[in-house]
Amino acid sequence: MSDPTTQQIPIDKIDIPQETRNHDAAKLESLAQDLKEQGQLQEITVLATGDRFELIVCKGRVLAAQKLGWKDIRASVYNELSDFQK
């Protein structure tokens, strides 16, 4: 496993796996409000897969940023991870 790099990535290039945890509307609204007021305090984690990214951690942040109309989000980008590491 290589160390991740921090990058701004396009939200529309992030693929969210189906098995990720669902967030209720109230929690997403609260998270969106926090992002709006404080900005992004924590990076999401993704795996680079060609010209797209597979979300590993922080589905709620991605959905909240989409709700706010953000085009990009700050991410820790890995180039390789085993299934176990994901």
PDB file with one MODEL, atoms N, CA, C and O in Angstrom:
MODEL        1
ATOM      1  N   MET A   1       0.847  -1.176   0.000  1.00  0.00           N
ATOM      2  CA  MET A   1       0.000   0.000   0.000  1.00  0.00           C
ATOM      3  C   MET A   1       0.891   1.237   0.000  1.00  0.00           C
ATOM      4  O   MET A   1       1.806   1.358   0.815  1.00  0.00           O
ATOM      5  N   SER A   2       0.617   2.135  -0.905  1.00  0.00           N
ATOM      6  CA  SER A   2       1.368   3.382  -0.965  1.00  0.00           C
ATOM      7  C   SER A   2       0.675   4.434  -0.102  1.00  0.00           C
ATOM      8  O   SER A   2      -0.493   4.293   0.260  1.00  0.00           O
ATOM      9  N   ASP A   3       1.412   5.479   0.213  1.00  0.00           N
ATOM     10  CA  ASP A   3       0.825   6.571   0.981  1.00  0.00           C
ATOM     11  C   ASP A   3      -0.135   7.351   0.094  1.00  0.00           C
ATOM     12  O   ASP A   3       0.091   7.472  -1.110  1.00  0.00           O
ATOM     13  N   PRO A   4      -1.201   7.879   0.677  1.00  0.00           N
ATOM     14  CA  PRO A   4      -2.152   8.656  -0.134  1.00  0.00           C
ATOM     15  C   PRO A   4      -1.606  10.049  -0.431  1.00  0.00           C
ATOM     16  O   PRO A   4      -0.720  10.550   0.261  1.00  0.00           O
ATOM     17  N   THR A   5      -2.157  10.656  -1.474  1.00  0.00           N
ATOM     18  CA  THR A   5      -1.883  12.056  -1.754  1.00  0.00           C
ATOM     19  C   THR A   5      -3.172  12.837  -1.513  1.00  0.00           C
ATOM     20  O   THR A   5      -4.270  12.314  -1.710  1.00  0.00           O
ATOM     21  N   THR A   6      -3.033  14.073  -1.092  1.00  0.00           N
ATOM     22  CA  THR A   6      -4.203  14.927  -0.894  1.00  0.00           C
ATOM     23  C   THR A   6      -4.459  15.679  -2.193  1.00  0.00           C
ATOM     24  O   THR A   6      -3.568  16.327  -2.741  1.00  0.00           O
ATOM     25  N   GLN A   7      -5.694  15.580  -2.672  1.00  0.00           N
ATOM     26  CA  GLN A   7      -6.072  16.214  -3.933  1.00  0.00           C
ATOM     27  C   GLN A   7      -7.484  16.760  -3.852  1.00  0.00           C
ATOM     28  O   GLN A   7      -8.307  16.269  -3.079  1.00  0.00           O
ATOM     29  N   GLN A   8      -7.759  17.773  -4.649  1.00  0.00           N
ATOM     30  CA  GLN A   8      -9.133  18.207  -4.894  1.00  0.00           C
ATOM     31  C   GLN A   8      -9.613  17.360  -6.065  1.00  0.00           C
ATOM     32  O   GLN A   8      -8.989  17.356  -7.127  1.00  0.00           O
ATOM     33  N   ILE A   9     -10.722  16.641  -5.877  1.00  0.00           N
ATOM     34  CA  ILE A   9     -11.219  15.786  -6.954  1.00  0.00           C
ATOM     35  C   ILE A   9     -12.659  16.179  -7.293  1.00  0.00           C
ATOM     36  O   ILE A   9     -13.383  16.682  -6.433  1.00  0.00           O
ATOM     37  N   PRO A  10     -13.074  15.952  -8.540  1.00  0.00           N
ATOM     38  CA  PRO A  10     -14.446  16.267  -8.928  1.00  0.00           C
ATOM     39  C   PRO A  10     -15.438  15.296  -8.273  1.00  0.00           C
ATOM     40  O   PRO A  10     -15.267  14.079  -8.331  1.00  0.00           O
ATOM     41  N   ILE A  11     -16.457  15.851  -7.662  1.00  0.00           N
ATOM     42  CA  ILE A  11     -17.458  15.008  -6.992  1.00  0.00           C
ATOM     43  C   ILE A  11     -18.165  14.094  -7.989  1.00  0.00           C
ATOM     44  O   ILE A  11     -18.521  12.966  -7.648  1.00  0.00           O
ATOM     45  N   ASP A  12     -18.369  14.568  -9.213  1.00  0.00           N
ATOM     46  CA  ASP A  12     -19.089  13.738 -10.189  1.00  0.00           C
ATOM     47  C   ASP A  12     -18.261  12.567 -10.715  1.00  0.00           C
ATOM     48  O   ASP A  12     -18.758  11.778 -11.519  1.00  0.00           O
ATOM     49  N   LYS A  13     -17.012  12.441 -10.276  1.00  0.00           N
ATOM     50  CA  LYS A  13     -16.170  11.305 -10.671  1.00  0.00           C
ATOM     51  C   LYS A  13     -16.014  10.289  -9.538  1.00  0.00           C
ATOM     52  O   LYS A  13     -15.206   9.365  -9.632  1.00  0.00           O
ATOM     53  N   ILE A  14     -16.801  10.467  -8.455  1.00  0.00           N
ATOM     54  CA  ILE A  14     -16.732   9.568  -7.305  1.00  0.00           C
ATOM     55  C   ILE A  14     -17.837   8.522  -7.419  1.00  0.00           C
ATOM     56  O   ILE A  14     -19.015   8.859  -7.538  1.00  0.00           O
ATOM     57  N   ASP A  15     -17.444   7.252  -7.382  1.00  0.00           N
ATOM     58  CA  ASP A  15     -18.395   6.141  -7.375  1.00  0.00           C
ATOM     59  C   ASP A  15     -18.578   5.680  -5.935  1.00  0.00           C
ATOM     60  O   ASP A  15     -17.606   5.391  -5.237  1.00  0.00           O
ATOM     61  N   ILE A  16     -19.833   5.612  -5.495  1.00  0.00           N
ATOM     62  CA  ILE A  16     -20.145   5.196  -4.130  1.00  0.00           C
ATOM     63  C   ILE A  16     -20.634   3.749  -4.160  1.00  0.00           C
ATOM     64  O   ILE A  16     -21.689   3.469  -4.729  1.00  0.00           O
ATOM     65  N   PRO A  17     -19.883   2.826  -3.555  1.00  0.00           N
ATOM     66  CA  PRO A  17     -20.301   1.424  -3.538  1.00  0.00           C
ATOM     67  C   PRO A  17     -21.670   1.250  -2.860  1.00  0.00           C
ATOM     68  O   PRO A  17     -21.999   1.965  -1.913  1.00  0.00           O
ATOM     69  N   GLN A  18     -22.447   0.306  -3.352  1.00  0.00           N
ATOM     70  CA  GLN A  18     -23.793   0.072  -2.820  1.00  0.00           C
ATOM     71  C   GLN A  18     -23.794  -0.352  -1.360  1.00  0.00           C
ATOM     72  O   GLN A  18     -24.742  -0.058  -0.632  1.00  0.00           O
ATOM     73  N   GLU A  19     -22.741  -1.039  -0.920  1.00  0.00           N
ATOM     74  CA  GLU A  19     -22.736  -1.578   0.447  1.00  0.00           C
ATOM     75  C   GLU A  19     -22.380  -0.544   1.513  1.00  0.00           C
ATOM     76  O   GLU A  19     -22.240  -0.902   2.683  1.00  0.00           O
ATOM     77  N   THR A  20     -22.230   0.725   1.142  1.00  0.00           N
ATOM     78  CA  THR A  20     -21.907   1.737   2.138  1.00  0.00           C
ATOM     79  C   THR A  20     -23.129   2.068   2.989  1.00  0.00           C
ATOM     80  O   THR A  20     -24.269   1.863   2.572  1.00  0.00           O
ATOM     81  N   ARG A  21     -22.873   2.573   4.170  1.00  0.00           N
ATOM     82  CA  ARG A  21     -23.923   2.893   5.144  1.00  0.00           C
ATOM     83  C   ARG A  21     -24.811   4.022   4.621  1.00  0.00           C
ATOM     84  O   ARG A  21     -24.316   4.979   4.026  1.00  0.00           O
ATOM     85  N   ASN A  22     -26.112   3.909   4.841  1.00  0.00           N
ATOM     86  CA  ASN A  22     -27.054   4.964   4.463  1.00  0.00           C
ATOM     87  C   ASN A  22     -27.132   6.012   5.563  1.00  0.00           C
ATOM     88  O   ASN A  22     -26.944   5.704   6.740  1.00  0.00           O
ATOM     89  N   HIS A  23     -27.410   7.252   5.174  1.00  0.00           N
ATOM     90  CA  HIS A  23     -27.545   8.362   6.112  1.00  0.00           C
ATOM     91  C   HIS A  23     -28.957   8.912   6.003  1.00  0.00           C
ATOM     92  O   HIS A  23     -29.473   9.086   4.899  1.00  0.00           O
ATOM     93  N   ASP A  24     -29.582   9.186   7.137  1.00  0.00           N
ATOM     94  CA  ASP A  24     -30.933   9.736   7.060  1.00  0.00           C
ATOM     95  C   ASP A  24     -30.878  11.217   6.681  1.00  0.00           C
ATOM     96  O   ASP A  24     -29.842  11.870   6.809  1.00  0.00           O
ATOM     97  N   ALA A  25     -32.009  11.723   6.216  1.00  0.00           N
ATOM     98  CA  ALA A  25     -32.084  13.089   5.689  1.00  0.00           C
ATOM     99  C   ALA A  25     -31.686  14.139   6.725  1.00  0.00           C
ATOM    100  O   ALA A  25     -31.030  15.123   6.383  1.00  0.00           O
ATOM    101  N   ALA A  26     -32.072  13.944   7.978  1.00  0.00           N
ATOM    102  CA  ALA A  26     -31.751  14.929   9.020  1.00  0.00           C
ATOM    103  C   ALA A  26     -30.245  15.004   9.264  1.00  0.00           C
ATOM    104  O   ALA A  26     -29.697  16.095   9.426  1.00  0.00           O
ATOM    105  N   LYS A  27     -29.579  13.858   9.293  1.00  0.00           N
ATOM    106  CA  LYS A  27     -28.124  13.853   9.494  1.00  0.00           C
ATOM    107  C   LYS A  27     -27.402  14.486   8.309  1.00  0.00           C
ATOM    108  O   LYS A  27     -26.428  15.216   8.493  1.00  0.00           O
ATOM    109  N   LEU A  28     -27.877  14.208   7.090  1.00  0.00           N
ATOM    110  CA  LEU A  28     -27.263  14.820   5.913  1.00  0.00           C
ATOM    111  C   LEU A  28     -27.462  16.333   5.914  1.00  0.00           C
ATOM    112  O   LEU A  28     -26.553  17.081   5.553  1.00  0.00           O
ATOM    113  N   GLU A  29     -28.632  16.778   6.313  1.00  0.00           N
ATOM    114  CA  GLU A  29     -28.904  18.213   6.387  1.00  0.00           C
ATOM    115  C   GLU A  29     -27.982  18.878   7.409  1.00  0.00           C
ATOM    116  O   GLU A  29     -27.450  19.959   7.158  1.00  0.00           O
ATOM    117  N   SER A  30     -27.797  18.241   8.543  1.00  0.00           N
ATOM    118  CA  SER A  30     -26.908  18.765   9.583  1.00  0.00           C
ATOM    119  C   SER A  30     -25.461  18.813   9.091  1.00  0.00           C
ATOM    120  O   SER A  30     -24.757  19.795   9.324  1.00  0.00           O
ATOM    121  N   LEU A  31     -25.023  17.765   8.420  1.00  0.00           N
ATOM    122  CA  LEU A  31     -23.667  17.724   7.895  1.00  0.00           C
ATOM    123  C   LEU A  31     -23.478  18.786   6.804  1.00  0.00           C
ATOM    124  O   LEU A  31     -22.436  19.438   6.745  1.00  0.00           O
ATOM    125  N   ALA A  32     -24.476  18.954   5.953  1.00  0.00           N
ATOM    126  CA  ALA A  32     -24.402  19.987   4.917  1.00  0.00           C
ATOM    127  C   ALA A  32     -24.285  21.378   5.549  1.00  0.00           C
ATOM    128  O   ALA A  32     -23.524  22.220   5.073  1.00  0.00           O
ATOM    129  N   GLN A  33     -25.039  21.608   6.615  1.00  0.00           N
ATOM    130  CA  GLN A  33     -24.969  22.903   7.301  1.00  0.00           C
ATOM    131  C   GLN A  33     -23.582  23.129   7.896  1.00  0.00           C
ATOM    132  O   GLN A  33     -23.040  24.231   7.816  1.00  0.00           O
ATOM    133  N   ASP A  34     -23.010  22.084   8.492  1.00  0.00           N
ATOM    134  CA  ASP A  34     -21.642  22.174   9.033  1.00  0.00           C
ATOM    135  C   ASP A  34     -20.626  22.478   7.933  1.00  0.00           C
ATOM    136  O   ASP A  34     -19.741  23.314   8.117  1.00  0.00           O
ATOM    137  N   LEU A  35     -20.752  21.801   6.790  1.00  0.00           N
ATOM    138  CA  LEU A  35     -19.831  22.057   5.676  1.00  0.00           C
ATOM    139  C   LEU A  35     -19.971  23.494   5.179  1.00  0.00           C
ATOM    140  O   LEU A  35     -18.982  24.150   4.850  1.00  0.00           O
ATOM    141  N   LYS A  36     -21.188  23.961   5.130  1.00  0.00           N
ATOM    142  CA  LYS A  36     -21.442  25.331   4.666  1.00  0.00           C
ATOM    143  C   LYS A  36     -20.825  26.358   5.609  1.00  0.00           C
ATOM    144  O   LYS A  36     -20.231  27.341   5.166  1.00  0.00           O
ATOM    145  N   GLU A  37     -20.969  26.126   6.903  1.00  0.00           N
ATOM    146  CA  GLU A  37     -20.497  27.087   7.899  1.00  0.00           C
ATOM    147  C   GLU A  37     -18.995  26.991   8.166  1.00  0.00           C
ATOM    148  O   GLU A  37     -18.326  28.012   8.327  1.00  0.00           O
ATOM    149  N   GLN A  38     -18.468  25.771   8.212  1.00  0.00           N
ATOM    150  CA  GLN A  38     -17.085  25.565   8.636  1.00  0.00           C
ATOM    151  C   GLN A  38     -16.143  25.143   7.512  1.00  0.00           C
ATOM    152  O   GLN A  38     -14.925  25.148   7.691  1.00  0.00           O
ATOM    153  N   GLY A  39     -16.693  24.780   6.366  1.00  0.00           N
ATOM    154  CA  GLY A  39     -15.862  24.230   5.297  1.00  0.00           C
ATOM    155  C   GLY A  39     -15.563  22.766   5.576  1.00  0.00           C
ATOM    156  O   GLY A  39     -16.057  22.193   6.547  1.00  0.00           O
ATOM    157  N   GLN A  40     -14.772  22.182   4.737  1.00  0.00           N
ATOM    158  CA  GLN A  40     -14.428  20.770   4.871  1.00  0.00           C
ATOM    159  C   GLN A  40     -13.270  20.616   5.842  1.00  0.00           C
ATOM    160  O   GLN A  40     -12.141  20.999   5.533  1.00  0.00           O
ATOM    161  N   LEU A  41     -13.544  20.059   7.011  1.00  0.00           N
ATOM    162  CA  LEU A  41     -12.523  19.881   8.037  1.00  0.00           C
ATOM    163  C   LEU A  41     -11.790  18.543   7.907  1.00  0.00           C
ATOM    164  O   LEU A  41     -10.635  18.426   8.315  1.00  0.00           O
ATOM    165  N   GLN A  42     -12.453  17.544   7.346  1.00  0.00           N
ATOM    166  CA  GLN A  42     -11.864  16.208   7.227  1.00  0.00           C
ATOM    167  C   GLN A  42     -11.943  15.744   5.779  1.00  0.00           C
ATOM    168  O   GLN A  42     -12.970  15.897   5.118  1.00  0.00           O
ATOM    169  N   GLU A  43     -10.842  15.173   5.295  1.00  0.00           N
ATOM    170  CA  GLU A  43     -10.806  14.658   3.929  1.00  0.00           C
ATOM    171  C   GLU A  43     -11.632  13.384   3.813  1.00  0.00           C
ATOM    172  O   GLU A  43     -11.767  12.622   4.770  1.00  0.00           O
ATOM    173  N   ILE A  44     -12.183  13.170   2.619  1.00  0.00           N
ATOM    174  CA  ILE A  44     -12.766  11.869   2.329  1.00  0.00           C
ATOM    175  C   ILE A  44     -11.612  10.964   1.895  1.00  0.00           C
ATOM    176  O   ILE A  44     -10.508  11.450   1.649  1.00  0.00           O
ATOM    177  N   THR A  45     -11.853   9.666   1.800  1.00  0.00           N
ATOM    178  CA  THR A  45     -10.821   8.729   1.355  1.00  0.00           C
ATOM    179  C   THR A  45     -11.348   7.984   0.138  1.00  0.00           C
ATOM    180  O   THR A  45     -12.451   7.436   0.156  1.00  0.00           O
ATOM    181  N   VAL A  46     -10.539   7.971  -0.923  1.00  0.00           N
ATOM    182  CA  VAL A  46     -10.935   7.313  -2.161  1.00  0.00           C
ATOM    183  C   VAL A  46      -9.785   6.489  -2.716  1.00  0.00           C
ATOM    184  O   VAL A  46      -8.625   6.668  -2.346  1.00  0.00           O
ATOM    185  N   LEU A  47     -10.144   5.576  -3.619  1.00  0.00           N
ATOM    186  CA  LEU A  47      -9.180   4.788  -4.372  1.00  0.00           C
ATOM    187  C   LEU A  47      -9.273   5.231  -5.824  1.00  0.00           C
ATOM    188  O   LEU A  47     -10.355   5.208  -6.410  1.00  0.00           O
ATOM    189  N   ALA A  48      -8.153   5.632  -6.409  1.00  0.00           N
ATOM    190  CA  ALA A  48      -8.132   6.022  -7.821  1.00  0.00           C
ATOM    191  C   ALA A  48      -8.327   4.774  -8.676  1.00  0.00           C
ATOM    192  O   ALA A  48      -7.639   3.769  -8.499  1.00  0.00           O
ATOM    193  N   THR A  49      -9.278   4.855  -9.605  1.00  0.00           N
ATOM    194  CA  THR A  49      -9.573   3.736 -10.506  1.00  0.00           C
ATOM    195  C   THR A  49      -9.652   4.294 -11.920  1.00  0.00           C
ATOM    196  O   THR A  49     -10.742   4.552 -12.431  1.00  0.00           O
ATOM    197  N   GLY A  50      -8.508   4.478 -12.545  1.00  0.00           N
ATOM    198  CA  GLY A  50      -8.481   5.104 -13.869  1.00  0.00           C
ATOM    199  C   GLY A  50      -8.783   6.583 -13.726  1.00  0.00           C
ATOM    200  O   GLY A  50      -8.108   7.288 -12.976  1.00  0.00           O
ATOM    201  N   ASP A  51      -9.801   7.060 -14.443  1.00  0.00           N
ATOM    202  CA  ASP A  51     -10.155   8.478 -14.357  1.00  0.00           C
ATOM    203  C   ASP A  51     -11.293   8.727 -13.364  1.00  0.00           C
ATOM    204  O   ASP A  51     -11.864   9.817 -13.336  1.00  0.00           O
ATOM    205  N   ARG A  52     -11.624   7.721 -12.549  1.00  0.00           N
ATOM    206  CA  ARG A  52     -12.682   7.839 -11.545  1.00  0.00           C
ATOM    207  C   ARG A  52     -12.116   7.483 -10.166  1.00  0.00           C
ATOM    208  O   ARG A  52     -10.948   7.118 -10.038  1.00  0.00           O
ATOM    209  N   PHE A  53     -12.957   7.597  -9.149  1.00  0.00           N
ATOM    210  CA  PHE A  53     -12.536   7.334  -7.772  1.00  0.00           C
ATOM    211  C   PHE A  53     -13.595   6.497  -7.075  1.00  0.00           C
ATOM    212  O   PHE A  53     -14.787   6.786  -7.183  1.00  0.00           O
ATOM    213  N   GLU A  54     -13.171   5.467  -6.362  1.00  0.00           N
ATOM    214  CA  GLU A  54     -14.078   4.645  -5.561  1.00  0.00           C
ATOM    215  C   GLU A  54     -14.043   5.170  -4.129  1.00  0.00           C
ATOM    216  O   GLU A  54     -12.980   5.242  -3.512  1.00  0.00           O
ATOM    217  N   LEU A  55     -15.198   5.532  -3.612  1.00  0.00           N
ATOM    218  CA  LEU A  55     -15.270   6.046  -2.244  1.00  0.00           C
ATOM    219  C   LEU A  55     -14.986   4.930  -1.247  1.00  0.00           C
ATOM    220  O   LEU A  55     -15.547   3.839  -1.340  1.00  0.00           O
ATOM    221  N   ILE A  56     -14.109   5.218  -0.297  1.00  0.00           N
ATOM    222  CA  ILE A  56     -13.780   4.268   0.765  1.00  0.00           C
ATOM    223  C   ILE A  56     -14.403   4.735   2.080  1.00  0.00           C
ATOM    224  O   ILE A  56     -15.012   3.935   2.791  1.00  0.00           O
ATOM    225  N   VAL A  57     -14.256   6.021   2.413  1.00  0.00           N
ATOM    226  CA  VAL A  57     -14.741   6.565   3.677  1.00  0.00           C
ATOM    227  C   VAL A  57     -15.373   7.941   3.446  1.00  0.00           C
ATOM    228  O   VAL A  57     -14.886   8.730   2.635  1.00  0.00           O
ATOM    229  N   CYS A  58     -16.455   8.215   4.165  1.00  0.00           N
ATOM    230  CA  CYS A  58     -17.087   9.543   4.235  1.00  0.00           C
ATOM    231  C   CYS A  58     -18.196   9.766   3.212  1.00  0.00           C
ATOM    232  O   CYS A  58     -18.259  10.821   2.581  1.00  0.00           O
ATOM    233  N   LYS A  59     -19.060   8.787   3.050  1.00  0.00           N
ATOM    234  CA  LYS A  59     -20.198   8.926   2.132  1.00  0.00           C
ATOM    235  C   LYS A  59     -21.048  10.139   2.501  1.00  0.00           C
ATOM    236  O   LYS A  59     -21.498  10.873   1.621  1.00  0.00           O
ATOM    237  N   GLY A  60     -21.267  10.349   3.784  1.00  0.00           N
ATOM    238  CA  GLY A  60     -22.094  11.473   4.222  1.00  0.00           C
ATOM    239  C   GLY A  60     -21.540  12.810   3.761  1.00  0.00           C
ATOM    240  O   GLY A  60     -22.294  13.682   3.330  1.00  0.00           O
ATOM    241  N   ARG A  61     -20.229  12.974   3.849  1.00  0.00           N
ATOM    242  CA  ARG A  61     -19.596  14.232   3.405  1.00  0.00           C
ATOM    243  C   ARG A  61     -19.793  14.453   1.914  1.00  0.00           C
ATOM    244  O   ARG A  61     -20.065  15.570   1.473  1.00  0.00           O
ATOM    245  N   VAL A  62     -19.653  13.380   1.142  1.00  0.00           N
ATOM    246  CA  VAL A  62     -19.831  13.496  -0.310  1.00  0.00           C
ATOM    247  C   VAL A  62     -21.272  13.895  -0.624  1.00  0.00           C
ATOM    248  O   VAL A  62     -21.500  14.802  -1.424  1.00  0.00           O
ATOM    249  N   LEU A  63     -22.233  13.237  -0.009  1.00  0.00           N
ATOM    250  CA  LEU A  63     -23.642  13.546  -0.266  1.00  0.00           C
ATOM    251  C   LEU A  63     -23.998  14.963   0.193  1.00  0.00           C
ATOM    252  O   LEU A  63     -24.759  15.660  -0.478  1.00  0.00           O
ATOM    253  N   ALA A  64     -23.450  15.387   1.331  1.00  0.00           N
ATOM    254  CA  ALA A  64     -23.703  16.739   1.825  1.00  0.00           C
ATOM    255  C   ALA A  64     -23.087  17.781   0.891  1.00  0.00           C
ATOM    256  O   ALA A  64     -23.703  18.813   0.626  1.00  0.00           O
ATOM    257  N   ALA A  65     -21.894  17.522   0.397  1.00  0.00           N
ATOM    258  CA  ALA A  65     -21.241  18.442  -0.540  1.00  0.00           C
ATOM    259  C   ALA A  65     -22.029  18.523  -1.848  1.00  0.00           C
ATOM    260  O   ALA A  65     -22.154  19.601  -2.429  1.00  0.00           O
ATOM    261  N   GLN A  66     -22.557  17.395  -2.311  1.00  0.00           N
ATOM    262  CA  GLN A  66     -23.406  17.395  -3.506  1.00  0.00           C
ATOM    263  C   GLN A  66     -24.649  18.254  -3.263  1.00  0.00           C
ATOM    264  O   GLN A  66     -25.053  19.040  -4.120  1.00  0.00           O
ATOM    265  N   LYS A  67     -25.238  18.091  -2.094  1.00  0.00           N
ATOM    266  CA  LYS A  67     -26.437  18.855  -1.731  1.00  0.00           C
ATOM    267  C   LYS A  67     -26.159  20.358  -1.772  1.00  0.00           C
ATOM    268  O   LYS A  67     -27.036  21.148  -2.122  1.00  0.00           O
ATOM    269  N   LEU A  68     -24.936  20.746  -1.411  1.00  0.00           N
ATOM    270  CA  LEU A  68     -24.543  22.159  -1.417  1.00  0.00           C
ATOM    271  C   LEU A  68     -24.123  22.654  -2.806  1.00  0.00           C
ATOM    272  O   LEU A  68     -23.878  23.844  -3.001  1.00  0.00           O
ATOM    273  N   GLY A  69     -24.043  21.734  -3.762  1.00  0.00           N
ATOM    274  CA  GLY A  69     -23.660  22.116  -5.110  1.00  0.00           C
ATOM    275  C   GLY A  69     -22.167  22.215  -5.352  1.00  0.00           C
ATOM    276  O   GLY A  69     -21.732  22.789  -6.350  1.00  0.00           O
ATOM    277  N   TRP A  70     -21.367  21.647  -4.427  1.00  0.00           N
ATOM    278  CA  TRP A  70     -19.918  21.671  -4.606  1.00  0.00           C
ATOM    279  C   TRP A  70     -19.547  20.866  -5.840  1.00  0.00           C
ATOM    280  O   TRP A  70     -20.165  19.841  -6.127  1.00  0.00           O
ATOM    281  N   LYS A  71     -18.553  21.322  -6.558  1.00  0.00           N
ATOM    282  CA  LYS A  71     -18.049  20.605  -7.737  1.00  0.00           C
ATOM    283  C   LYS A  71     -16.857  19.722  -7.383  1.00  0.00           C
ATOM    284  O   LYS A  71     -16.653  18.676  -8.000  1.00  0.00           O
ATOM    285  N   ASP A  72     -16.068  20.138  -6.392  1.00  0.00           N
ATOM    286  CA  ASP A  72     -14.862  19.407  -5.978  1.00  0.00           C
ATOM    287  C   ASP A  72     -14.876  19.203  -4.472  1.00  0.00           C
ATOM    288  O   ASP A  72     -15.557  19.912  -3.731  1.00  0.00           O
ATOM    289  N   ILE A  73     -14.099  18.209  -4.040  1.00  0.00           N
ATOM    290  CA  ILE A  73     -13.965  17.924  -2.616  1.00  0.00           C
ATOM    291  C   ILE A  73     -12.529  17.466  -2.365  1.00  0.00           C
ATOM    292  O   ILE A  73     -11.909  16.845  -3.229  1.00  0.00           O
ATOM    293  N   ARG A  74     -12.004  17.776  -1.175  1.00  0.00           N
ATOM    294  CA  ARG A  74     -10.639  17.378  -0.818  1.00  0.00           C
ATOM    295  C   ARG A  74     -10.639  15.916  -0.385  1.00  0.00           C
ATOM    296  O   ARG A  74     -11.476  15.483   0.406  1.00  0.00           O
ATOM    297  N   ALA A  75      -9.678  15.166  -0.924  1.00  0.00           N
ATOM    298  CA  ALA A  75      -9.648  13.726  -0.665  1.00  0.00           C
ATOM    299  C   ALA A  75      -8.229  13.220  -0.448  1.00  0.00           C
ATOM    300  O   ALA A  75      -7.271  13.745  -1.015  1.00  0.00           O
ATOM    301  N   SER A  76      -8.116  12.188   0.387  1.00  0.00           N
ATOM    302  CA  SER A  76      -6.901  11.373   0.465  1.00  0.00           C
ATOM    303  C   SER A  76      -7.066  10.314  -0.616  1.00  0.00           C
ATOM    304  O   SER A  76      -7.966   9.477  -0.545  1.00  0.00           O
ATOM    305  N   VAL A  77      -6.196  10.356  -1.614  1.00  0.00           N
ATOM    306  CA  VAL A  77      -6.323   9.477  -2.773  1.00  0.00           C
ATOM    307  C   VAL A  77      -5.252   8.388  -2.719  1.00  0.00           C
ATOM    308  O   VAL A  77      -4.054   8.668  -2.710  1.00  0.00           O
ATOM    309  N   TYR A  78      -5.717   7.141  -2.684  1.00  0.00           N
ATOM    310  CA  TYR A  78      -4.826   5.987  -2.757  1.00  0.00           C
ATOM    311  C   TYR A  78      -4.811   5.478  -4.191  1.00  0.00           C
ATOM    312  O   TYR A  78      -5.819   5.553  -4.893  1.00  0.00           O
ATOM    313  N   ASN A  79      -3.665   4.962  -4.623  1.00  0.00           N
ATOM    314  CA  ASN A  79      -3.566   4.376  -5.950  1.00  0.00           C
ATOM    315  C   ASN A  79      -3.766   2.874  -5.946  1.00  0.00           C
ATOM    316  O   ASN A  79      -4.049   2.274  -6.983  1.00  0.00           O
ATOM    317  N   GLU A  80      -3.616   2.266  -4.772  1.00  0.00           N
ATOM    318  CA  GLU A  80      -3.893   0.830  -4.656  1.00  0.00           C
ATOM    319  C   GLU A  80      -4.235   0.490  -3.214  1.00  0.00           C
ATOM    320  O   GLU A  80      -3.630   1.000  -2.272  1.00  0.00           O
ATOM    321  N   LEU A  81      -5.215  -0.382  -3.071  1.00  0.00           N
ATOM    322  CA  LEU A  81      -5.623  -0.920  -1.767  1.00  0.00           C
ATOM    323  C   LEU A  81      -6.145  -2.333  -2.010  1.00  0.00           C
ATOM    324  O   LEU A  81      -6.802  -2.600  -3.016  1.00  0.00           O
ATOM    325  N   SER A  82      -5.852  -3.215  -1.094  1.00  0.00           N
ATOM    326  CA  SER A  82      -6.422  -4.565  -1.193  1.00  0.00           C
ATOM    327  C   SER A  82      -7.876  -4.500  -0.717  1.00  0.00           C
ATOM    328  O   SER A  82      -8.294  -3.515  -0.109  1.00  0.00           O
ATOM    329  N   ASP A  83      -8.632  -5.547  -0.997  1.00  0.00           N
ATOM    330  CA  ASP A  83     -10.014  -5.603  -0.508  1.00  0.00           C
ATOM    331  C   ASP A  83     -10.045  -5.510   1.007  1.00  0.00           C
ATOM    332  O   ASP A  83     -10.938  -4.882   1.575  1.00  0.00           O
ATOM    333  N   PHE A  84      -9.069  -6.137   1.667  1.00  0.00           N
ATOM    334  CA  PHE A  84      -8.995  -6.088   3.128  1.00  0.00           C
ATOM    335  C   PHE A  84      -8.762  -4.662   3.611  1.00  0.00           C
ATOM    336  O   PHE A  84      -9.385  -4.233   4.582  1.00  0.00           O
ATOM    337  N   GLN A  85      -7.879  -3.924   2.950  1.00  0.00           N
ATOM    338  CA  GLN A  85      -7.573  -2.559   3.363  1.00  0.00           C
ATOM    339  C   GLN A  85      -8.771  -1.624   3.163  1.00  0.00           C
ATOM    340  O   GLN A  85      -8.944  -0.665   3.915  1.00  0.00           O
ATOM    341  N   LYS A  86      -9.584  -1.902   2.162  1.00  0.00           N
ATOM    342  CA  LYS A  86     -10.785  -1.095   1.945  1.00  0.00           C
ATOM    343  C   LYS A  86     -11.753  -1.297   3.083  1.00  0.00           C
ATOM    344  O   LYS A  86     -12.831  -0.703   3.089  1.00  0.00           O
TER     345      LYS A  86
ENDMDL
END
